[in-house]
Amino acid sequence: MANHSVKINRAFTQSQIGKFPRARAEVLSLVPDSLLPWISSRSLALLLDALDRSHRNGRTVEAQSILAEGAIYDPQQNKLREIA
């Protein structure tokens, strides 16, 4: 990714994913390195925004499911925990 730092910085400037470096890096980590030579900074920005929206939508659905079920799965305890 180091060879594409200018493209990546331009994509971050054009995208709507926010200004938090760790969040940006996390979203960027979802993009295959092999794609970077072939994609423009504008297309990369659109892809980053789409990945971020997908993550946010998934979190919203997860929260709605938890509220609807009244419980959340605890993988450490391997059981459902009731929420009040």
C-alpha positions as CSV (number, residue, x, y, z in Angstrom):
1,M,0.0,0.0,0.0
2,A,3.0,2.3,0.5
3,N,3.3,2.7,-3.3
4,H,-0.2,4.1,-3.4
5,S,-0.1,6.5,-0.5
6,V,-1.0,9.5,-2.7
7,K,-4.0,7.7,-4.2
8,I,-5.1,6.6,-0.8
9,N,-4.8,10.1,0.7
10,R,-6.8,11.5,-2.1
11,A,-9.4,8.9,-1.6
12,F,-9.6,9.7,2.1
13,T,-10.1,13.4,1.2
14,Q,-12.9,12.6,-1.3
15,S,-14.6,10.0,0.9
16,Q,-17.2,10.6,3.6
17,I,-15.8,8.0,6.1
18,G,-14.7,10.5,8.7
19,K,-11.4,11.7,10.0
20,F,-10.4,9.1,12.5
21,P,-7.2,7.4,11.3
22,R,-7.9,4.0,12.9
23,A,-11.4,3.8,11.4
24,R,-10.0,4.8,8.0
25,A,-7.3,2.2,8.2
26,E,-9.8,-0.5,9.2
27,V,-12.0,0.3,6.2
28,L,-9.0,0.5,3.9
29,S,-7.8,-2.9,5.1
30,L,-10.9,-4.5,3.5
31,V,-9.7,-3.4,0.0
32,P,-7.5,-6.0,-1.6
33,D,-3.9,-4.7,-2.2
34,S,-4.1,-6.1,-5.7
35,L,-6.9,-3.7,-6.6
36,L,-5.0,-0.5,-5.8
37,P,-3.0,-0.3,-9.0
38,W,-6.2,-0.5,-11.1
39,I,-8.5,1.8,-9.3
40,S,-8.7,5.6,-9.3
41,S,-8.7,7.6,-6.1
42,R,-12.3,8.6,-6.8
43,S,-13.4,5.0,-7.3
44,L,-11.5,4.1,-4.1
45,A,-13.3,6.8,-2.2
46,L,-16.6,5.5,-3.5
47,L,-15.6,1.9,-2.5
48,L,-14.5,3.1,1.0
49,D,-17.8,4.9,1.5
50,A,-19.8,1.8,0.4
51,L,-17.8,-0.5,2.8
52,D,-18.4,2.0,5.6
53,R,-22.1,2.3,4.9
54,S,-22.4,-1.5,4.8
55,H,-20.7,-1.8,8.2
56,R,-22.9,0.9,9.7
57,N,-26.1,-0.7,8.3
58,G,-25.0,-4.1,9.7
59,R,-24.6,-2.6,13.1
60,T,-28.0,-1.0,12.9
61,V,-29.6,-4.3,12.0
62,E,-27.7,-6.0,14.8
63,A,-28.9,-3.5,17.3
64,Q,-32.5,-3.8,16.1
65,S,-32.3,-7.6,16.4
66,I,-31.0,-7.4,19.9
67,L,-33.8,-5.1,21.0
68,A,-36.4,-7.3,19.2
69,E,-35.1,-10.5,20.8
70,G,-34.5,-9.0,24.2
71,A,-31.2,-10.9,24.5
72,I,-27.7,-10.8,23.2
73,Y,-25.4,-13.8,22.6
74,D,-22.3,-13.9,24.8
75,P,-19.6,-16.0,23.0
76,Q,-17.3,-16.1,26.0
77,Q,-20.0,-17.7,28.1
78,N,-21.6,-19.5,25.1
79,K,-25.1,-18.4,26.1
80,L,-27.8,-15.8,25.6
81,R,-27.9,-12.9,28.1
82,E,-31.3,-11.3,28.7
83,I,-31.4,-7.5,28.5
84,A,-33.8,-5.5,30.7
